[in-house]
Amino acid sequence: MFTVNNPPFIDTSIRAFISLIILSASASAADITNKAEELLSTEAVYLPDYSYAGYHFGDKHIPSKTNTTSVSVTDFGAIPNDNRDDTKAILNALNHAHTIDGHVTVTLPKGRFIVKDILKISRGNITVSGKGMGAQGTQLYFPMPLSIIDKTPNLDELRKYLRLHNKKQRDTEIYIDDYFSEYSWSGGVIWIQKAGTRPVPYLEELDQQPQKIAIAKKGKRGENILEVNDASDISEGDVLRIDWHNKDGKQGGIVKSIYGDTEQVIGSHHFDFPNRPLVMQPTQIKSVRGNIIEILDPLLHDINNDIPAHLSSWEHLQEVGIEGLSIQFPTGDTYGHHVEQGFNGIYLTSVFNGWIRDVSFNNADSAILTENSGNVTISNIHSYGTRFGHYGIHLGSVHNFLVEDAKIMNSTVHTFSMNTKSTKSVFLRGVGFTQPTLDQHAGANHQNLYDNMTFHIEAERDEKGPYYDLWFGGGAGYWQPGHGRYNTTWNSKLLVESGADSNETVRIMGQTEGPDARVIGMYGNRRFDVEHYPSPHIGEINSKVAISSLYEYQKQQRSKE
């Protein structure tokens, strides 16, 4: 049983939650008393409140098609199942939708459409909606990769950066010595991006500081209240971004807040770019009282003289949705890691309050890539096929994302990825079928949650016996460690399909991770040990925590309050 005392940063809902776990797992009153005393008498185990992840801070359901203007691609000449190019008709329908005031839904009937260009969404209040991802639904077939069809300058900055820094993939065994592909982690055949925004800054000469709305003077991690120097330019309902910069080098307060007193080496990107925020929290203003403002989700970090922050303007789109589609690519080989051709599904950037639901991907390099966004729900995603993919679902530089019921069936390098600068995001009830990985990609990602996930694995063997590298992270050395504090893996179900006899214990590995992780609840069809570096807080290995989902429980408790 894991242990926790009552520090001020654990709210009453968390204490009630921990107590409920004890009551559920105990067999007698004496056991309850002893476990409660143990729980409340030893070191603190901080669990962030993840319940704000998702569309509108997890408080609203994804909307139906009511109160929207409908634009059908068939009215512009698209004909399903005729084996002819539908690109022009679909682009005309989508471009027309961009000219209509209010919310617009671009509809596609069931059947197969051939598309040879990028479907771009550059304004808010647009939904692209098909009839489902199944056999009787809407299929979009993209025969050509982004390396051929992308004629935009949107990734020129990244292209220049890769060459300027000689970012190359070298693998002599398969004859590769080439620059990284810009499509290895960017771009998609459905591409959502507000015009003029940069999903990720690469070249310092292109940096432009957002408008500073107010200087934050005081705030406490986990609370929704902060004090600013002047709130005269802040109004209820505003969507702003709280930025924490590190201008104090390796010993900066925000670096210590992210990583604690770790002995791990902190990569240079944490202090080489003092004018870029190291942590970004897009949020919405609930109320303003003098210079005291209330936001709709809890602060990621303290705000004080040692950990300064300010409120910035943030360019974004609202109410963008993709739903009911099957995105198909041709079969083919993957030439190598980081040299992908760009068979990428959805690229979602600069979105606040959006969704992707009921979408499948066949033979994708990466099914879904995300950047620079917040409050998005990704629901019921299937990825399959024979192509060896780079990412299943990638969450990068995003906040409050909820990915629920994702099934990744194809092989990937990084199956469920918490990528650079992602915060307070949740993978819930996901299933990985082909050597899945939990990629906590180096780069100040922290306070993220893998919740109630299932993994079908083939164990490998070394001189010590069977093992599986579940937390298989990536990222360059200048962004190490693998993650920041409080990344949590909760109630993982592991089904070993081969590689370990039924009487053997399988070591579950995480060798390049970060400090103060939480690994709570791990069970399946073998016995397991956890070998995670640095050592995390571990509890309930080889058993299931009575509360199956941390996210859903926290959300339930918050709704009661």
N, C-alpha and C positions, 0 to 999 in steps of 0.2 A: 504494500500500500504506500502510495506517495504521501509526502507530508508537507504541511504548510502551517504557518502561524497567521496571526491577524494583523498584518501591516496595513497602513492606511490605503495602499494602492490596490488592495484586493477588495472589491466592493461587496455589498451584502449578498448580491445574487451569486457571486462566485463562492462565498462561504457557505451559502445554502446548498449550492450545487455539490461542493465537496462533502458536506454532511450527508446529502442524499446518497452519494456513492457509498459512503460507509454503511448507512442503514440498509441499503440494498444488498450489500455484500456480506453483512454480518449475520451470524446464526443465533446469537443470544444477546441479552442485555449486557452481560459482562463484556462480551466481545465488542459491542457498540461503544461502551464506556472506554475500554482500553484503546481501541482504535481512534476514538475521538481525542483522547488525551495525547496519544502519539501524534495525531494530525496537527494539533494546535500547539505543540510544545517545541517543535524543532524548526529548522531553517525554512525561510519563506520560499514558496514556489509561485512565482507570479505567472498568472494565466491572463493574457490580454482578452478583452471582450471582442470577439469576432463577429458578433451578431449584426453589425452594421454593413456587412458585405452584401453587395447585390444592388439591384435596381432601386433607386430612391432610398439608399441606406438600408435595404432589405425590408422596407416598410410597405412596399406596394407590389402587387402582382404585375407581371408583364401585361400590357393592355391588349384588349381585343381590337378588332378593326372598326369599332364604332367611332364616330366623330372624325372621319377622315375622308378625303377625296380620293377616289379610286382611278388609277390610270392603268389600263390593260395593255400589255405588249402586243396583243393581237390586233388592237386598233391601229397599230403602227406597222402592221405587216408581218409580224412574227407568226409562223405556222409550226406547231409542234409535229414531230415525227415525219417531216418531209425530207429529211437528210440534206437540207440546204442551209446555207449560212444565214443565221438569224442576227448577226452582230448589229448591223445597221438599225434594224427595227427596234431591238432592245435598247440600244444606246439612245435612239430618238425618244423612246418612251421615258427613259430615265432623265434625259435632258429636259424634256417637257415638264416632268414632275418638279424639277428644280425651279421652274418659273411660277409655280402655283403657291399662293399664300396658304398658310395653315398646314396642318398635317396631311401628307400625301402617301398613299400606299400604291406602289407599283406591283401589279398582280401578274402572275404567270400561271396559265392553266397547266393541267397535268400533261405529261409528255416530255419529249426530248428536244432540246434546243442546242444548236451549235453556236459557240461564241468564240471569236478570235480577237478580242480586245478586252481591256480592263473595264469593269463596271465600277464607275467612280461615284462616290457620294461625298459632296463637299459642303452641304448645308444640313441643318438639323431638321427634325420633324419629317423624316422620310423613312418608310418601311419598304423593304423588298420582300414580297410574300409569295411563296409558291403553294402547292397543294400537298406538300409533305415530302419526306425523304425516302419513302418506300417505293415499291414497284409501281404503284398507281399514283405516284406523286409527280413532282417537277424535277427534271434532270437537266442540268446545265453542263454541257460537254465542252471542255476547253482543250483543244488538240495541241496548242502550242504554249510553251513556257513563257514566263515573264522576260527571260533573256532575249526573246524574239519580239514580243508584242509591246513591251514597255518602251514607249518613245518619250516619256515625260522626263523633266529635269529633277523630279522630286528626290531621287537618290544620288544626284551628282555630288553632293557634299560627302556622302559615304564613300562613293567611288574614289574621290580624290584623297580622302583620309586613308583608305586601304593601300593606295599606291605610295602616298607620302611616307607612311610608316612601314612599307614593305611587308604588309600582312599577307603572308603566303602560306598555302598548304603544301607541304612537301612530303611525299610518300613514294619513295623510289620503287617499292615493290609493285605499285600499280601505275607507275609512270606519271605521277602528278607532281608538278612544280609550277604552281600558278597562284595568282592573287586570289584571296578569298572572294567568293561571290557576294555581291551586294544583296542577293536574294536568299542568302543563307539564314538571315533572321529578319528580313524586311520585305515588304511588298506582298500583294495578293491579287488574285484575279477579281475579287471584290475588294475595293480599296476605299476606306473611309478616312478622310482627312480634311480638316478645315483648311481652306486655301491660305497660304502664307505661313503656316505653322511648320515647325521642325519637330518631328516625332522624337528624335534624339539629337542633341548637339554633339558634333564631332570636331569641327574646325573652330578654334578660338576666334579667328578673325571675323567669323560670321555671328558671334554672340551679340545679342542685343538684350539688355536688361529689361524685364517687364516693369510696368509702372508699379512703383511701391505705394501701396494704399495706406499703410499704417505700420508703425513699429510696434511689435508685441513686447510688452514689458514684463508680464507675469502670467504663468499658467502652469498647470500640473498635469503630468502624464495621466491619462485615463479619465480626466474630467473634461467637461464641455464648456467651461468658462475660462476666458482669458481677458486680461487687461491690455489695452493699447494706449499709445500716447495721445492719439487724436482719432476719434471715430466719426468725425464729421462727414467723411466720404464713404461711410459704410451704412448700408440699409438692410433691413430685413429682406430675406430672399436672395441677396447677392450670392453669386458663386465666385469664390476667391480661392487662392492657394496660399497655404502657410509654408514658408520656405525657411529651412534651417541651413545656414551656410557654415562652413568650417574655415575660419580665417586665422586659426591659431595652431596650424601645423599638426604634427603627430599627436600632440596632447590636447587637441581641441575638445571642448566640452561635448559637442554633438558626437564626436567619434567615441568618446567614453560612454555616452548614453546608448549608442548603437551596439557596442561590443563589450562594455564592462571592463573589468580589469584582466583582460585576457593576456596570456603570454604569446599568443599568435602574432605573427608579423602583419601589420596593417599596410596594405598596398598603397602605392604612391598616389593613385587617383583620388584617395580620400583627402589629400591635402594639397595637391598640385593645381587645383582649379578653385581657388577661394571665391571667385565671382559666380560660380555655378552652385545652385543649391545641392547639398548632399542628400537632403530629405525633403520631399514635397508631399504635402497633404491637401489635395483639392477638397473643399468642403463648402457648406452653404450656411449662411447666417440665419439663425433662428430669431434672435432678438438683439436689440441694442439699447443699453441703458447707460447714458453718459458715455464713459470710455470703457465700460464693461460690455463685452459681447459674448453671446452664447452661440455656439456652433452645433450642428446637427449630429456630429460624431465626436468621439473622444480624441483628445490630443495624443499624438504618437509619442511626444517627448515633453519633458519639462521645458519651460521658457523662463530664463532668468539671466543674470549678468554673465554666467559661465556658459549658458546655452542660449544664445540670442536667436531671435527669429523675427520675421516680418511678414505682413500680408501683401501678396502681389496680385495683380490682375492676371487672368488666365484665359487665353483664347480657346474656345471649345465649341462643340456642337451638342445639342440636347435632343433626346427622344429619337434616336436612330435605331432601327431594328432590322435584322435579317432573319427570315424564318421559312420553314417548310421547303427546303431545297436539298437536292442531291448534287454535289459538285464533283464532276468526274474528270479525271485526267487519263491519258493513254498509259498503257503498261510500258515499262522500260526500266533500264538499269539506273542506279545511282552511281555516278562516276567517282564520288568520294566525299568525305566530310569537308564542309565549308566550300565546296565547289558545285553546289546544287544549281540546277538550271532555272529554278523558279517555278515549279509546279506547286505554288502556294495558294491555299484557299482564300481565307478572309484575313485582311490586314485592317485592324481597327485601331485608329489613333484619334486623339483629341476629342473624345466623347465623354460626356458626363450625363449619366442616366440613359442607358441604352441596353440592348439585348441581342443575343443570338440564340435561337432555339430551334430544335427539331431540324438539324442540318447534318448531313452525312458527307464524307469525303472519301473518294476512292483514288488511290495511288498518288497521294499528296507528298511533296517534300515536307511541308509543314501544313497542318490543317488550319490552325488559327494562330496568328501572331498579333500581339497587342503592344501598344506603347502609349504613354502620356495620356492616360484616361482614368476615370473613376466612376464608381457606382454602376457597374455593368453586371448583368446576369447572363451567363452562358449555360444553356440548359439542353440536355438530351442531345449530345453530340456523339456521332459514330465516325470513326476513322478506320479504314481497312484497305486492303490491296497488297500487291506484291512489291511495290517500290520501298526500299529502305529509307525511311524518312529521317529528317533532322529533328524537328519538334512535333510532338503531338499537339499539345496546347501550351502556348508560351505566354506568360504574364510578365511583361517588362515595363518598369517605370509606371506602374499602375497602383491604384489604391482602392480598397473595398470592392474587389472583384469576387464574384461567386461563380464557380464552375461546378455545376451539379449534374450527376448522372452521365458523365462522359465515359464512353467505351472506346478505348484505343486498342485496336486489334492488330494493326500492322507493326512491324519492327521500326523502332525509332532510336536515335541516340539519346534524346531527352524526351521522355513521355509526358510527364506532368511537370512543367517548368515554372518555378518561382524565380524570375530572372532579375537582372540588375535593377535596384531601387524599387522593387515591388514591396508593398506594405499592406498589412491587414487584409490579405486576400486568402480565399478558401477554395480548396478542391474538396468537394463533398460527394461521397458515394461513387467515386470513379472506379472503373475497372480497367486494369491493364492486363493484356493477354499474352504478349510476346516479349519476354524479358523486359518488363516495364521498369522505369527508373523514376525516382523522385529527384529531379534536378533542382538543387538550390544553388543557382548560378551566382558565382561570386560578384559582388557589387552592391554591398549595403542593403541587400534584401533582408527584411527582418519583420518579426511579429506576423508571420504567415502560418497557415494551418492546412495540414492534410488530415482529413476527417472521415473516418468510417470508410476507408478505401479497401479495395480487394485487388490482390496481385497474383496472377498465375505465373509461376516461376520454374525454371530449370536450374537446379543447384549445380554449382561447379565444385571442383575438389582441389585441395592442395595437401601438403603434408600433414596438416592438422585436421583434415576432414572436409565435409561439405560446407559451402558458404554461398552467400548471394550478396552482391553489391547493390543494395536497394537505393541508398542515397548516393547516386552516381552523379556528382556535380561537375560543372564546367566553369569556365571563366579564366581570364588572364591573371597572371601573378599580380599585376598592378591593382586588381580589384579584390584580392584575397583579404580576409578569410572567405570561406564558402558562404557564410550567411551571418547575420547579426543575431542578437539575443531574442529568445522567446519564440523561435520557429518551433512549431508543435506538430508532432505526428500522433494522431489519436485513433485508437481502435483499428489497427491494421489487421486485415485478414490475409494470410499468406497460404496459398495452395501450391505445394511442391508437387510438380508433375513428374519429375525424374531427377536423378542425381544424388538422391539421399534415401537410404533405406528407412523403413517406417520406425525403426528403433534408434535412429541417429538424430543428434541435435544439429540444426543448421545455424551457422553463424550469419547474422544479418549485419552487413557492413555499411559503414559510412566513414570513409577515411580522410576526406578533404572537406569537412564541414566547418561549423562555426561554434562559438561559445554559447552556453546556457540554452541549449536545445531542450525540448521536452519530448520524450518518447513514452507514451502512456497507453497501454493496452496493445498487445500484439498476440495473435493467436492463429491457429490454422490446423493443418493436418500433420504437423511435426512439432517437436519441441524446438524452441529457438533461444539463442543467446544474441545479445546486441553488442557489436563492437563498433563504436561510434567515436570518432576523434574530432574535437575534444569530447571528453566524457559528458553526456547529457544528464538531465534528471530522468531517471528511468523508473517506471512503475507498472505493475500488472503485466509483466511479460509472461506469456503462456496462459493468459486469461483475458477475458473481455470485460472492459469497464461496464458497469451496469447501465450507465447513460451512454447509449450507442453513438450519439452525435453531440459533440461539444457545441458546435454552431447552433444546432436546432434547440438545444436546451437553453443556451444563453439568449437566443431570440425569444423563446417562450417566456423566460423570466423577465426580459425587458418589456414585453408586451403587458405583463401583469403589472409592472411598475408604472 
